[in-house]
Amino acid sequence: MATRKLVFSLLALSLVASGLNAQTAATAVTVPAGAAQQANNPVDPASIQALKDMGAHLQTLKRFEVFTELTGERVLEDGQKLQHTATAELDVERPNRLRALMSSARSERELFYDGKVVTLYVPAQKYYSTVEFSENLGGLIDKLEQRYGVEIPLSDLFLWGTAAAPLDRIESAMNAGQDFIDDDLCDHYAFREGDIDWQIWITTGSKPLPRKLVITSRADKARPQSVSLIDWNLKPTFKDSVFRFKPPKGATAVELHALDNR
């Protein structure tokens, strides 16, 4: 049965895997705080500032691990929704080293970047492609997507706190109260951009981290959603060798073709 095109990508937190089902780990503890204010001032400056503070803190993180489980919905022609799950794990060392493991029931991919070479590996077929590269992680993300159509999961973690952070397109912003995500008390914010609504849960205190993201497409009357749960390890024990790809026995090198953007 054919499906309608599903639009999820607001913060580029989707996993480049087909569809995506995770358990929502939030327990509401307060009544939404910004609803009355929203009628008079659709963009709450304090909510925008919360995004800026989160971005500034993210830019201070030099070496970390981050994990996400993403639930996504496909909508059939008759309106029925189907959920799927994907996961991703990132080992990061700024400014220019990254390993990303992306997995779902339909596909598995691995990406390695050691500051000199980026490698994309598909374990099921044992195919890998390498491209010489020397930019920082922000440049890597941009070039891979623009040149090769390859998206890195949680890519906006490297953009928040920089001039590239997508703040200027926000049409409404509100503080929706507080929730617990696992054991972390989080401030809950809701935003609207075009035909996309999105919510983010950010840990309270002086070290704000994103812990949950919900994206809703209003372009489809079925309102499909994606839900990303995000976990952090700020004291990782990985070694530098994790960023270097070593072809396993029987692996085959293939060329990574650039997109035809004509």
N, C-alpha and C positions, 0 to 999 in steps of 0.2 A: 504494500500500500504506500502511496506517495506521501511525503511529509512536506509541510510548509517550512520555508526557510526560517531558522531560529536565530535571532540576534541576541548574543549575550555580551559582547565584548565591550565593556565600558572601561574598565581598569586593566584590561589585557591580562586578567588573572585566569583566563581559560587555559586548558592544558593541551591544546593542539590534538586532543584525542576526540573521537566522535562524541559521544554523549557522555553523560557524566553523572550518584546518589549517596548522599552522606547523611548521617544523623545530625539533626540540629541540636547543638549542645547548650543553647541559651535558656535560662530560666528567668522570666521577668520578675523584677523586684520593685519597680517603681512605675507610676503612671506616666505616660509620655508628657514631657514638659513643654514642648514648643508649639503645640497645636494652636493655642489661642494667638500667640505672636505671629504665626504664619500668615494669618489673614491680612495683617497690616504691612508686614515686611517679609516678602517671600524668601529673601536671602538673609539668614541670620549671620552676622559677622563673626560671632563667637564660634559657630560651627565651621566656618571657613578657616578661622584661626586654628581650630583643632586639627584640621588637615595639614596646615602648615607646620604646626608643632610636631605632629607625627612624622612628617617628611624630614624635618630638621633632625629628629632623633634617629631616623633610619639612616641618614647620611653619616652618622657617627659610628655606625656598626661596621667594623672592619673585617671581622672573621666570625662567621656564624653558619648554622644549619637552619633551614626552614622547611617545614612539611605542610602539605595541603591535601585535603580530600575534597573533591568537587562533585556535587550532585547537579546534573543538568537534565532538562526536560526536552523531549521531542514531542511535537504536536502533530497528530495524524490529520488527514483531511476531514475526518468526521468530528474533530475536536478532542479526541481521546489523547491523554498525555502518557508518555512513557518516560521513566526515569532511568538514568545510567550513571555509573560512577567512574571516576578517574582519580589517580593520585599522582603527586609529584614530590620529589625530595631534591633540595638544592644544597650543595656545599659551596660556600662563597668565601673568597678572600679578595677584598678590594685592594687595588683598583681594577685588576684584570685577570682574575682566575675564578673559574666556575665549573662545577659539575652538576648536571641536571639529569635526574632519572624520572621518566614519565611513563605511566603504566595505566592501562585499562584492560578490560576483557577482550578488546578488539585489537589493541596494538601496544607495543612497548618500544620506547626509544631512549637513547642515552646521548647526552651532549657533553663534550669535554672542551675546556678552553684553558690553556696554560699561559696565556699572554702572548703566545707566538703563533699557535696553530689551534683552530677550532675543528673538532671532529664530531660528526653525527653518525651514530651507530644504531642499526636495527638488528637486535639479537635474533629474531625469528628467521631472517634470511642470511644473517651474518654478513650484511653489507655495511660498509662504512665509507664516508666521504670526508676528506680533509681540505681545509682552506687556510692559507696563511693569513694571519691577522695580527694587528698590534695595537688596537685601540682599547679604551677602557670598557667596562661592562655596558655603560649607556650606549657607546658607539657600536658595540657588538650587537646589542638588541636591535638597534635601528637598522644596521646593515643586513643582518640575517633576515629580518622581516621584509625590508624593501627590496633587497636583491634576490633573495631565495625563497621568500614566502614561508620562512621558518620562524615560529613564535616560541619564545621561551616562557614557561609558566611563571606566574608572579612577577612578570617583567617590570610592572610599575613600582615595585619595591625599590628599583634602582633609579626611578625618575622622580618620585616624591622628594621634595626638598630641593629640587633643581628648577631651573627656568622652564623645563619641559613638562612640569606637573600640570595636569589638565584641570585648572581652576577657573579659567575664563569662560567656559561653556556652561557653568552651573547656573540654572535658572531659579532654583529654590533650594533652601538648605534649612534644616531644623534639627534641634536637639530633641531626641525622642525618649530621653530618660536613661536608665541604667539597667543592664542585665549582667548576669554571670555567664561567662563562657568557661566551662570547666570550673576551676577555682579562682579565675581572674574576674574581678569586678571591672566592667567596661562601660564607658560612655557610648551611647547608641545614637548615631546620626543618620538622617535620611536626606537624600538629594535627588534632584530631577535635572536631566539634561536631554532636551529633545524628546524622543519617544522612549527614553530609558529612565527608569527609577532605580536608584541604588541605595543600599544601606550599608553602613560600616560600623563595627564594634571595635573601639580602641581602648586599651587598658588605661585605667586611671593612674594618676601620679606623674612623677617627673620623667618617666621613661615610657612614653606612649608607643604601643605596638598594635598593629591591626591583628585582630583575632578571628574575625568573621566578616564575610562579605556576601550580600544578597543582591542580585541583579535581576530586574524584572523588565521584560520587553512589553511596552504598550503598543508597539507596532502590530502586534497580533492580539486579536480580541480574547484569545485564550490565556493571555498573560503568562507565558512560560517564564520560569525562573531558573537561575543557577545559584547554588549555595556553596560557598567555599569556607571551610574551617581551616585555620592557620595556626600551626604550633611552631615554637621557637626553641632553639638551643643556642644560647649566646656564649657557651663555653665548650665549643666542639673539640674533639680529640682527633679529627682526621689529619692525615699526613699530607705533605705537599704532593706526593705521588698520585693522589686521587684525581688531580687535574690533568694528568697525562694519560692518553689512551694508548694501550698496548693491544694490538690486534690479536684476538684469540686464534687458536689453531683452526685453519679452514676458513677464516674470514677473507672476504673479497673486497678490494678497493674499487669503488665506482665514482664516476664524476658527479659532482653536485652542480646541476645546471641552474643558471641564473634565470629569473623570470623574464618573459618577453613583455616589457612595459611600453611597447610602442603603441 
